[in-house]
């Protein structure tokens, strides 16, 4: 669901950038003052886990693939404000370093994946989970919220394309929702698995396991599993190719490791796996530093 530079070119880009910036700043303010603020290590590890998860495209019908968006995962493991920040950081690293999602449309990608995915998706999960008193009910709430978050993001992308004049809403919306209804099922399953595996449990002592377990999983996913990811186009690319609004053009910013390939390595699997591992390390370091800075700024008010 990463929109490339060539797909949105109008006034919608600065508008979504402004809205996303305001909400992300508000989320940072709220997170810094939350008593449940995650540690820098935990925040970095979950962000790295979602980065790696987004590399693992899984096949769906009609030659289409999907990948984890991770908004509900981030909101479940970190809280909604910190979840928004984690997804925003992942999307920014993907755009700046790997040219995955354009720089000019970064605001739209942040809006669709961080604000809708973690913000709206996390809130929906919270409301649904509050209506059940059983662990199974809460897991089901998370899965349903994850599916809804994908559908809401697909709706948002469709509206953005229509407002930008790229495609008629009546044409693009049914295809986007149809493709992402299936992708959302994968999102729901992955959300349940990741939340069950890496949720904070009261019996745990210290923060080391809360950091090391998701970080180790992210490293394994990026290095060993990402080369096995489906090469089929994702839902947005498939719809764009179908209706001819996917324009081939050089990105405004090429990134340091475009297409998740480490240059100078002839073996494609190794080049992709090492690039993914580099991305995991970079995401963890950037998220750790950002959360550490938030903690330091919040300290005088504590």
SEKESE-326627 format. One record per atom (N, C-alpha, C): x, y, z. Coordinates in steps of 0.2 Angstrom, whole numbers, padded with zeros to 4 digits, always signed. Each point is the difference from the previous one (the first is absolute). Last residue first. Layout:
N
XYZ...
//
This chain:
302
+0039+0075+0173-0002-0006+0004+0000+0002+0007+0007+0014-0018-0007+0001+0002-0002-0006+0004+0022+0001-0008-0001+0006+0004-0007+0001+0003+0006-0018-0016+0003-0001+0007-0002+0006+0004-0004-0003-0024-0005-0001+0004+0002+0000+0008+0015+0001-0019-0004+0006+0000-0005+0000+0005+0013-0019-0003+0004+0005+0003-0004+0007+0001-0009-0019-0011+0000-0001+0007+0004+0005+0004-0002+0001-0024-0006+0001+0003+0000-0001+0008+0019-0006-0012-0001+0007+0000-0006+0002+0003+0004-0023-0004+0004+0003+0006+0000+0008+0000-0011-0011-0017-0004-0001+0006+0004+0002+0006+0010+0002-0021-0006+0004+0000-0004-0001+0007+0019-0014-0005+0002+0007+0001-0006+0005+0001-0004-0023-0006+0003+0001+0007+0002+0007+0002-0008-0005-0022-0005+0000+0004+0002+0001+0008+0016-0002-0018-0003+0007+0000-0006+0000+0005+0012-0020-0001+0005+0005+0002-0004+0007+0000-0011-0019-0009+0001-0001+0007+0004+0006+0003-0002-0001-0023-0006+0001+0003+0000+0000+0007+0019-0007-0012-0001+0007-0001-0006+0003+0004+0004-0024-0002+0005+0004+0005-0001+0007+0000-0013-0013-0015-0002-0001+0007+0005+0004+0005+0006+0001-0023-0006+0004+0001-0003-0001+0008+0018-0013-0008+0002+0006+0001-0006+0005+0001-0005-0022-0006+0003+0000+0007+0003+0007+0002-0009-0003-0022-0005-0001+0005+0003+0001+0007+0015-0002-0017-0003+0007-0001-0006+0000+0006+0011-0020-0003+0004+0004+0003-0003+0007+0000-0011-0016-0012-0001-0002+0007+0005+0005+0004+0000+0001-0024-0007+0002+0003+0000-0001+0008+0019-0007-0012+0000+0008+0000-0007+0002+0003+0003-0023-0002+0005+0003+0005-0001+0007+0000-0011-0011-0017-0003-0002+0007+0004+0003+0005+0008+0002-0022-0006+0004+0001-0003-0001+0007+0026-0002-0008-0006-0004+0002-0006+0004+0002+0020+0011-0006-0003-0003-0006-0006-0004+0002+0010+0023+0011+0000-0007+0002-0004-0004-0006+0004+0024+0002+0007-0003+0000-0001-0007+0001-0019+0016+0009+0004+0000-0006+0006-0003+0001-0024-0005+0012+0006+0003+0002+0005+0000-0006-0028+0002+0001+0006-0004-0002+0007+0003+0002-0025+0007+0001+0002-0004+0005+0006-0005-0002-0011+0019-0012-0002-0007-0001+0002-0005+0004+0015+0021+0001-0006+0000-0004-0002-0008-0001+0016+0014+0016+0000-0007-0002-0007-0001-0003+0005+0022+0005+0007-0003+0001+0000-0007-0002-0017+0019-0010+0001-0004+0006+0007-0003+0000-0012+0015-0016+0001-0007-0002+0001-0004+0006-0015+0022-0006+0006-0001+0004+0001-0008+0000-0017+0009-0013+0003+0006+0001+0007-0001+0004-0008-0020-0016-0002+0004+0006+0003+0006+0001-0005-0010-0025+0005+0000+0006-0002+0003+0006-0018-0012-0017+0004+0006+0000+0006-0001+0006-0024-0011-0012+0007-0002+0001+0004+0007+0000-0027-0004+0007+0005+0003-0005+0007-0001+0002-0026-0009+0005+0007-0001+0002+0005+0002-0005-0024+0000-0003+0002+0006+0003+0007-0001+0004-0016-0016-0013+0005+0004-0004+0001+0006+0004-0014-0020+0006-0003+0006-0002+0005+0005-0003+0008-0021+0008-0007-0002-0003-0003+0006-0003+0019+0003+0013+0002-0003-0006-0006-0001-0004-0003+0007+0022+0003+0006-0005+0002-0003-0007-0007-0015+0017-0006+0004-0002+0002+0005-0005+0017-0013+0010-0004-0004-0005-0006+0004-0002+0014+0009+0016+0003+0000-0007-0004-0004-0005-0008+0001+0022+0000+0007-0003+0003+0000-0007+0001-0020+0014-0007+0002-0002+0000+0006-0004+0023-0012-0002-0004+0001+0006-0007+0003-0003+0017-0016-0015-0002+0007+0002-0005+0000+0006+0017-0021-0004-0006+0003-0003-0001+0007+0003+0017-0015+0008+0002+0005-0005-0006+0003-0004+0004-0013+0026-0003+0000-0007+0002+0006-0004+0016-0010+0019-0006+0004+0000-0003+0000-0008+0021-0009+0011-0005-0005-0002-0007+0004-0002+0020+0011+0009+0002-0002-0007-0006-0005-0003-0001+0008+0023-0002+0005-0005+0002-0002-0007+0005-0014+0020-0006-0001-0003-0002+0005-0005+0021+0000+0013-0001-0007-0003-0007+0000-0004+0008+0021+0010+0006-0003-0003-0002-0007-0003-0016+0013+0011+0003+0004-0005+0005-0004-0003-0011-0010+0018-0005+0001-0005+0004+0004-0006+0012-0003+0020-0001-0007-0004-0005+0001-0006+0004+0019+0014+0006-0002-0003-0001-0006-0004-0018+0006+0014+0001+0005-0006+0006-0002-0004-0003-0011+0020-0005-0003-0005+0001+0005-0006+0012+0006+0018+0003-0006-0003-0005-0003-0005-0007+0019+0012+0005+0002-0004+0004-0006-0003-0018-0003+0015-0003+0002-0006+0006+0002-0005+0006-0008+0022-0004-0005-0004-0002+0003-0007+0013+0013+0016+0004-0005-0004-0005-0004-0004-0009+0016+0015+0004+0003-0006+0003-0005-0004-0013-0006+0019-0004+0004-0004+0003+0004-0006+0013-0012+0017-0004-0005-0005-0005+0004-0004+0012+0013+0016+0005-0003-0005-0004-0005-0005-0008+0014+0020-0002+0001-0007+0005-0003-0005-0009-0007+0026+0005+0004-0003-0003+0001-0008-0012-0019+0011+0004+0004+0004+0005+0003-0004-0026-0012-0003+0007+0001-0003+0004+0005+0005-0024-0007+0002+0005-0004+0003+0008+0001-0002-0020+0011-0010+0002+0002+0007+0005-0004+0004+0000+0004-0027-0004-0004+0005+0002+0002+0007+0000+0009-0028+0003+0001+0007-0004-0004+0005+0001-0007-0026-0003+0004+0004+0003+0001+0007+0005-0013-0021+0005+0005+0002-0004+0005+0005-0010-0020-0011+0007-0002+0001+0004+0005+0004-0023+0003-0007+0001-0005+0005+0007-0002+0002-0004+0016-0017-0002+0003+0007+0000-0005+0005+0005-0006-0022+0005+0004+0002-0002+0003+0007-0016-0014-0011+0006-0004+0001+0006+0005+0003-0021+0009-0007-0001-0004+0005+0006-0004+0002+0001+0014-0019-0001+0004+0006-0001-0005+0007+0001-0010-0022+0007+0003+0003-0001+0004+0006-0020-0007-0010+0004-0006+0002+0007+0002+0003-0013+0017-0010-0003-0002+0006+0003-0006+0003+0007+0008-0021+0002+0005+0005-0003-0003+0007-0006-0012-0019+0007-0001+0002+0002+0005+0005-0021+0004-0009+0000-0007+0004+0007-0002+0002-0003+0019-0014-0001+0002+0007-0001-0007+0004+0003+0000-0023+0006+0001+0003-0001+0002+0008-0019-0004-0014+0004-0006+0001+0007+0001+0004-0014+0018-0005-0004-0004+0005+0004-0006+0001+0008+0015-0016+0003+0001+0007-0005-0004+0005-0005+0001-0024+0007-0003+0001+0002+0000+0008-0021+0010-0006+0000-0007-0001+0007-0004+0001-0002+0024+0002-0004-0003+0006+0000-0008-0001+0009+0013-0018+0004+0001+0006-0003-0004+0006-0013+0001-0020+0006-0004-0001+0005+0000+0006-0020+0014+0000-0001-0007+0000+0006-0004+0000+0004+0023-0003-0002-0002+0007-0002-0007+0000+0006+0012-0021+0005-0003+0004-0002-0002+0007-0016+0009-0016+0004-0005-0003+0005-0003+0005-0014+0018+0006-0005-0006-0001+0004-0006-0004+0011+0021+0004-0001-0003+0007-0004-0007-0002+0016+0010-0018-0006+0001+0002-0002-0004+0006+0025+0009-0006-0005-0006-0002-0006+0002+0003+0018+0016+0001+0004-0006-0003-0005-0005-0002-0003+0022+0012-0002-0001-0007+0003-0006-0004+0000+0008+0024+0005+0002-0004-0001+0000-0007-0016-0008+0015+0001+0007+0001+0006+0003-0004-0004-0023+0000-0005+0003-0003+0001+0008+0000+0015-0014+0011+0001+0000-0007-0005+0003-0004-0002-0001+0024+0005+0004-0002+0002+0000-0008-0017-0014+0010-0002+0007+0000+0006+0005-0002+0005-0023+0002-0004+0001-0006-0003+0007+0000+0014-0006+0018+0004+0000-0006-0005+0001-0006-0011-0003+0021+0004+0006+0000+0004+0001-0007-0011-0021+0004-0005+0006-0001+0004+0006-0001+0013-0018+0007-0002+0000-0007-0005+0005-0002+0005-0001+0023+0006+0003-0004-0001-0001-0008-0016-0010+0014+0000+0008+0001+0006+0003-0004-0001-0024+0001-0005+0003-0004-0001+0008+0001+0015-0011+0014+0003-0001-0007-0006+0003-0005-0005-0001+0023+0005+0006-0001+0003-0001-0008-0015-0016+0008-0004+0006-0001+0005+0005-0002+0009-0021+0007-0004+0000-0007-0003+0007-0001+0009-0002+0021+0006+0000-0005-0003+0000-0007-0015-0002+0018+0003+0007+0000+0005+0000-0006-0008-0021+0006-0005+0004-0004+0002+0007-0001+0014-0014+0013+0000-0002-0007-0005+0004-0004+0001+0004+0023+0006+0002-0003+0000-0002-0007-0017-0007+0013-0001+0007-0001+0006+0003-0003+0001-0023+0006-0005+0001-0005-0001+0007-0002+0013-0005+0019+0003-0002-0006-0004+0001-0006-0010+0003+0020+0005+0006-0001+0004-0002-0006-0015-0016+0008-0004+0006-0003+0005+0005-0002+0009-0018+0011-0002-0002-0007-0004+0006-0003+0006+0002+0023+0006+0000-0005-0002-0001-0007-0019+0009+0016+0004-0006-0001+0006+0001-0004-0019+0015+0005+0004-0001+0006+0004-0006+0000-0012+0020-0017+0001-0007+0002+0004-0001+0006-0005+0021-0011-0007-0003+0001+0001-0007+0001+0019+0015-0003-0004+0002+0006-0006-0004+0001+0013-0002-0020+0002-0004+0005-0003+0001+0007-0005+0013-0020-0003-0007+0000+0002-0004+0006+0009+0022-0002-0008+0000+0001-0003-0007+0000+0023+0002-0005-0001+0002+0007-0007+0000+0002+0006-0003-0023+0002-0006+0004-0001+0002+0007-0003+0018-0014-0005-0005-0001+0001-0007+0004+0017+0017+0000-0006+0002+0004-0006-0005-0001+0020-0003-0012+0001-0001+0007-0006+0001+0004-0001+0005-0023+0000-0007+0001+0001-0002+0008+0002+0023-0007-0007-0003-0001+0000-0007+0002+0022+0008+0001-0005+0004+0003-0007-0002+0000+0017-0012-0012+0002+0000+0007-0005+0004+0004-0004+0000-0024+0002-0007+0003+0001-0001+0007-0004+0022-0010-0006-0005+0000+0002-0007+0002+0017+0016+0001-0006+0003+0003-0006-0004+0000+0020-0008-0010+0001+0002+0007-0006+0002+0003-0001-0006-0023+0003-0006+0004+0001+0002+0007-0009+0016-0016-0003-0006-0001+0002-0006+0005+0010+0022+0000-0007+0001+0002-0003-0007-0001+0022+0002-0007-0001+0000+0008-0007+0000+0002+0004+0001-0023+0002-0006+0003+0000-0001+0007-0004+0021-0011-0005-0004-0001+0001-0007+0003+0017+0016+0001-0005+0001+0005-0006-0004-0001+0019-0003-0015+0001-0002+0007-0006+0001+0005+0005+0005-0025-0007-0002+0003+0001-0003+0007+0019+0009-0012-0005+0005-0001-0007-0002+0003+0018-0015+0000+0001+0005+0005-0005+0005-0001-0005-0026-0006+0004+0006-0002+0000+0005+0005+0000-0027+0001-0005+0005+0001+0004+0007-0001+0016-0016+0002-0006-0004+0000-0005+0005+0002+0025+0002-0002-0005+0003-0005-0006-0004-0001+0018-0002+0017-0001-0005-0005-0005+0002-0006+0008+0015+0018+0005-0005-0001-0001-0005-0005-0016+0017+0007+0006+0004-0001+0006-0005-0002-0023-0008+0003+0001+0005-0005+0007+0002-0001-0004-0015+0018-0002-0003-0007+0001+0005-0005+0001+0008+0021+0006-0004-0001-0001-0003-0007-0019+0011+0008+0005+0005-0001+0007-0004-0002-0018-0013+0008-0001+0003-0007+0005+0005-0002+0002-0009+0022+0001-0005-0005-0001+0003-0007-0006+0014+0018+0008-0001-0001+0001-0005-0005-0022+0003+0005+0002+0006-0003+0008-0001-0001-0011-0016+0013-0001-0001-0007+0002+0006-0004+0003+0002+0023+0004-0006-0003-0001-0001-0007-0013+0016+0012+0007+0002-0001+0004-0005-0003-0022-0005+0006+0000+0005-0006+0007+0002-0001-0003-0013+0019-0001-0004-0006+0000+0004-0007+0001+0010+0022+0006-0003-0002+0000-0004-0006-0020+0009+0008+0004+0005-0002+0007-0002-0002-0016-0017+0008-0002+0003-0007+0005+0006-0001+0009-0022+0013-0005+0006+0001-0001+0004-0006+0014-0020+0001+0003+0006+0003-0005+0005+0002-0005-0022-0009+0006-0001+0003+0003+0006+0004-0020+0001-0014-0001-0005+0005+0006-0001+0005+0000+0014-0019-0004+0003+0005-0001-0005+0006+0012-0007-0019+0004+0005+0003-0004+0003+0006-0011-0016-0014+0006-0003+0004+0004+0005+0004-0017+0008-0015-0003-0003+0006+0005-0004+0004+0008+0009-0020-0002+0005+0004-0003-0002+0006+0010-0012-0020+0003+0000+0007-0003+0005+0005+0000-0010-0025+0000+0007+0002+0003+0002+0007+0004-0023-0017-0002+0003+0006+0000+0008+0000-0003-0012-0023+0005+0000+0005-0003+0003+0006-0007-0012-0026-0001+0005+0005+0006-0001+0005-0006-0006-0028+0002-0002+0007-0002+0005+0005-0009-0011-0026+0001+0005+0005+0004-0002+0006-0010-0013-0019+0007+0003-0001+0002+0006+0004-0021-0012+0001+0000+0004-0006+0007+0003-0001-0006-0008+0025-0003-0002-0006+0002+0005-0006+0017-0001+0020-0007-0001+0001-0002-0001-0007+0025-0001+0014-0004+0000-0006-0007+0000+0002+0020+0012+0015-0003-0006-0001-0005+0000-0006+0023+0015+0010-0006+0000-0004-0003-0008-0001+0017+0013+0017-0002-0006-0002-0007-0001-0004+0012+0020+0010+0004-0003-0006-0003-0006-0002-0008+0011+0019-0003+0003-0006+0004-0002-0006+0006-0007+0022-0006-0003-0002-0003+0003-0007+0020+0009+0010+0001-0006-0002-0006-0004-0003-0003+0021+0011+0004+0001-0006+0002-0007-0003-0010-0001+0021-0005+0002-0005+0004+0002-0007+0013-0005+0019-0004-0006-0002-0005+0002-0006+0013+0017+0009+0004-0004-0004-0004-0007-0002-0010+0015+0016+0001+0003-0007+0003-0004-0005+0000-0008+0022-0007-0001-0003+0000+0004-0007+0019+0002+0013+0000-0007-0002-0007-0001-0003+0005+0022+0009+0004-0002-0006-0001-0007-0002-0011+0006+0020-0003+0004-0006+0004-0001-0006+0008-0010+0020-0006-0003-0002-0003+0004-0006+0019+0009+0009+0002-0006-0003-0007-0004-0002-0002+0021+0011+0003+0001-0006+0002-0007-0004-0020+0000+0018+0007+0001+0000+0003+0001-0007-0026+0006+0005+0004-0006-0001+0007+0003+0001-0022+0011+0011+0005+0001-0005+0005-0006-0001-0020+0005+0016+0002-0006-0003+0004+0000-0006-0008+0019+0012+0003-0004+0005+0002-0007-0003-0002+0023-0014-0003-0006+0002+0003-0004+0005+0007+0020-0013-0003+0002+0007-0004-0006+0002+0011+0000-0021+0006+0002+0005-0003+0001+0007-0015-0005-0019+0004-0006+0002+0005+0002+0006-0013+0017-0010-0004-0005+0004+0004-0005+0003+0010+0015-0016-0001+0003+0007-0004-0004+0005+0003-0009-0022+0007+0001+0004-0001+0003+0006-0018+0000-0014+0001-0007+0002+0006+0000+0004-0005+0020-0011-0005-0001+0006+0001-0007+0003+0012+0005-0020+0003+0004+0006-0005-0001+0006-0007-0011-0019+0006-0003+0002+0003+0004+0006-0018+0009-0012-0002-0005+0004+0006-0004+0003+0004+0018-0014-0004+0003+0006-0002-0006+0004+0010-0005-0021+0005+0003+0005-0003+0002+0006-0014-0008-0017+0004-0005+0003+0005+0002+0005-0013+0015-0013-0004-0003+0005+0004-0006+0004+0011+0012-0018-0001+0005+0006-0005-0004+0005+0005-0011-0020+0006+0001+0004-0001+0004+0006-0017-0003-0015+0001-0006+0004+0006+0000+0004-0004+0018-0015-0005+0000+0005+0000-0006+0005+0015+0003-0019+0002+0004+0006-0006+0000+0005-0004-0013-0019+0006-0002+0003+0002+0004+0006-0019+0004-0015-0001-0005+0005+0006-0002+0004-0001+0014-0020+0000+0004+0007-0001-0005+0005+0009-0012-0021-0004+0006+0001+0001+0003+0006+0008-0022-0010+0004+0006-0001-0003+0006+0001+0000-0029+0003-0003+0006+0002+0004+0006-0001+0008-0020-0009-0007-0002+0001-0005+0006+0002+0025-0002-0003-0003+0001-0006-0008-0001+0001+0016-0005+0018+0000+0007-0002-0005+0002-0006-0006-0022+0014+0006+0003-0003-0001+0007-0002-0012-0016+0020-0001+0004-0006+0007+0003-0002-0006-0022+0015+0004+0006+0000-0001+0003-0007-0010-0021+0009-0004+0006+0000+0004+0006+0000
//
